[in-house]
Amino acid sequence: MMKIVITGASGQLGKELTQIFKDKGYEVIPLDKKQLDITNQTKIKQMMLDIQPDCLINTGAFTQVDLCETEIEKAYLINGIGPYYLACEAKEKKIKFFHISTDYVFNGEKAEPYIEEDSPNPKTIYGKSKQLGETLTLAAYENTTIIRTSWLYGHEGKNFVNIIKKLASQTQEIRVVYDQYGCPTYTKDLGLAIESLLTKPHGIYHITNSGSCSWCEFANEIVTFLKSQTVVIPVSTEEYGLKTPRPVYSVLSHKKLNSKGIFLRNWKEALHEFLKKEDDSSEN
Ligand SMILES: NC(=O)c1ccc[n+]([C@@H]2O[C@H](COP(=O)([O-])OP(=O)(O)OC[C@H]3O[C@@H](n4cnc5c(N)ncnc54)[C@H](OP(=O)(O)O)[C@@H]3O)[C@@H](O)[C@H]2O)c1
C-alpha cells in the first residue's frame, strides 16, 4: 500500500486527510510544523531519506488572511517557497506530489464559476503567496497536482461553521456579509475526492462541495439547522468593514473533476452531516 506523508498535519485539512487515508488502509505519516517545517529544505531532504514516501501531500500553509498583509515575508516563505522545496524533492524521488491551493488566487470579478484555466489575479498577499506556491511547484515538478478549494470547515480547527455555531449559542444577532459568494467545503468530502485523485492524471483541479451561496446564506443554514433563535442580519462588505478585501465571487467550476468521474454532494447536505456529527460527538 502507498506510503503517504502529509505536511502541515495538525491543521484542519491535515487532520482530516490523515484519518481518511488511515481508514482506507494507506500507511500515513502525518508531520506537523514541529516535526517538519516546510521552509527548512535540509529537514525536508532528511525526511525523504528517512521515510521514503510514495506520495507527499502538503496542507501546510499560513492561512490567516489579515496577518499575511503585514507578515508578508512569512506568507511568501510558507505559502510559496516551502511548497517549492517539497516539489523539488518529490521530483527528485519521482513520487506523487499534491499541493493545496485556494479560490483566493482569483480576483473574484467573474460572473460564472472559475475554471482551472482562468488566470489567477489575486488581490491579497495571502492570494499572491498561494499563487506563488502554485507557480513554483509546477515549475519545479511538472507532475504536481494542485487542488484549489474554498470556504473549508472540518471538525478540528477554527472555521466559519464553528464560529457561527458558538455565536448561535451566545448572542441574539449575528451580522454576516451577504454580497460575497463562494462554496462551502466539508474537509471530509474534499479528503475523499483527493484520495480518488491519487489514481488520476496530475494537474490543477478545483474541488469544493457543489452549489454556492453567500456567507449570509451559509450562516442562516447553520442557525436554522441548530434550531437557534439567533437572527442572522445581512450586512454589505462595506458595512462589515473587513481589513483585507475578499473575492466577491469565488465559485469554482467542477467540470474537470466531474470529467474524471468525481462528484461532490451539495454544500447543504454536507453541512447537515457535519453538524449532526458534531452534535453526536458532543453528546458522547
Ligand atoms: N481554510 C480555508 O477556508 C481554506 C480555503 C481554501 C484553501 N485553503 C487551503 O487549504 C490548506 C489547508 O487549510 P486549513 O484550513 O487546514 O489550514 P490550517 O488549519 O491553518 O492548517 C495549516 C497548517 O499548516 C501549518 N503550518 C504553518 N506553517 C508551517 C510550516 N512552515 N511548516 C509546516 N506546517 C506549517 C499550521 O501550523 P500552525 O497553526 O502551528 O502555524 C497548520 O497546522 C491550505 O493550503 C490553505 O491555504 C484553506
The ligand as a MOL file (V3000), in Angstrom:
LIG
                    3D

  0  0  0     0  0            999 V3000
M  V30 BEGIN CTAB
M  V30 COUNTS 48 52 0 0 0
M  V30 BEGIN ATOM
M  V30 1 N -9.4240 27.2590 5.4830 0
M  V30 2 C -9.9750 27.5950 4.3290 0
M  V30 3 O -11.1040 28.1080 4.2670 0
M  V30 4 C -9.2360 27.3400 3.0370 0
M  V30 5 C -9.8350 27.7130 1.8310 0
M  V30 6 C -9.1510 27.4670 0.6430 0
M  V30 7 C -7.9170 26.8440 0.6530 0
M  V30 8 N -7.3460 26.5140 1.8360 0 CHG=1
M  V30 9 C -6.0320 25.8640 1.8080 0
M  V30 10 O -6.1840 24.5620 2.3340 0
M  V30 11 C -4.9920 24.1610 3.0110 0
M  V30 12 C -5.3490 23.6610 4.4010 0
M  V30 13 O -6.0030 24.7040 5.1010 0
M  V30 14 P -6.5180 24.5210 6.5890 0
M  V30 15 O -7.8270 25.1840 6.6720 0
M  V30 16 O -6.3680 23.1050 7.0140 0 CHG=-1
M  V30 17 O -5.4570 25.4540 7.3310 0
M  V30 18 P -4.9450 25.3970 8.8340 0
M  V30 19 O -5.9380 24.7420 9.7120 0
M  V30 20 O -4.4730 26.7830 9.1260 0
M  V30 21 O -3.6970 24.4210 8.7220 0
M  V30 22 C -2.4720 24.8030 8.1800 0
M  V30 23 C -1.4040 24.0750 8.9500 0
M  V30 24 O -0.1310 24.4180 8.3880 0
M  V30 25 C 0.7710 24.5480 9.4770 0
M  V30 26 N 1.9670 25.3020 9.0990 0
M  V30 27 C 2.1660 26.6420 9.1370 0
M  V30 28 N 3.4350 26.9290 8.7960 0
M  V30 29 C 4.0470 25.7440 8.5310 0
M  V30 30 C 5.3660 25.3830 8.1650 0
M  V30 31 N 6.3170 26.3020 7.9760 0
M  V30 32 N 5.6440 24.0770 8.0060 0
M  V30 33 C 4.7050 23.1300 8.2010 0
M  V30 34 N 3.4350 23.4040 8.5470 0
M  V30 35 C 3.1140 24.6990 8.7190 0
M  V30 36 C -0.0450 25.2530 10.5400 0
M  V30 37 O 0.5670 25.1300 11.8110 0
M  V30 38 P 0.3830 26.3100 12.8980 0
M  V30 39 O -1.0950 26.5070 13.0310 0
M  V30 40 O 1.0620 25.7500 14.0910 0
M  V30 41 O 1.0600 27.5220 12.3090 0
M  V30 42 C -1.3600 24.4820 10.4420 0
M  V30 43 O -1.3290 23.3310 11.2470 0
M  V30 44 C -4.0640 25.3700 2.9700 0
M  V30 45 O -3.1850 25.2300 1.8920 0
M  V30 46 C -4.9890 26.5350 2.6900 0
M  V30 47 O -4.3200 27.5780 2.0120 0
M  V30 48 C -7.9820 26.7320 3.0330 0
M  V30 END ATOM
M  V30 BEGIN BOND
M  V30 1 1 1 2
M  V30 2 2 2 3
M  V30 3 1 2 4
M  V30 4 1 4 5
M  V30 5 2 4 48
M  V30 6 2 5 6
M  V30 7 1 6 7
M  V30 8 2 7 8
M  V30 9 1 8 9
M  V30 10 1 8 48
M  V30 11 1 9 10
M  V30 12 1 9 46
M  V30 13 1 10 11
M  V30 14 1 11 12
M  V30 15 1 11 44
M  V30 16 1 12 13
M  V30 17 1 13 14
M  V30 18 2 14 15
M  V30 19 1 14 16
M  V30 20 1 14 17
M  V30 21 1 17 18
M  V30 22 2 18 19
M  V30 23 1 18 20
M  V30 24 1 18 21
M  V30 25 1 21 22
M  V30 26 1 22 23
M  V30 27 1 23 24
M  V30 28 1 23 42
M  V30 29 1 24 25
M  V30 30 1 25 26
M  V30 31 1 25 36
M  V30 32 1 26 27
M  V30 33 1 26 35
M  V30 34 2 27 28
M  V30 35 1 28 29
M  V30 36 1 29 30
M  V30 37 2 29 35
M  V30 38 1 30 31
M  V30 39 2 30 32
M  V30 40 1 32 33
M  V30 41 2 33 34
M  V30 42 1 34 35
M  V30 43 1 36 37
M  V30 44 1 36 42
M  V30 45 1 37 38
M  V30 46 2 38 39
M  V30 47 1 38 40
M  V30 48 1 38 41
M  V30 49 1 42 43
M  V30 50 1 44 45
M  V30 51 1 44 46
M  V30 52 1 46 47
M  V30 END BOND
M  V30 END CTAB
M  END
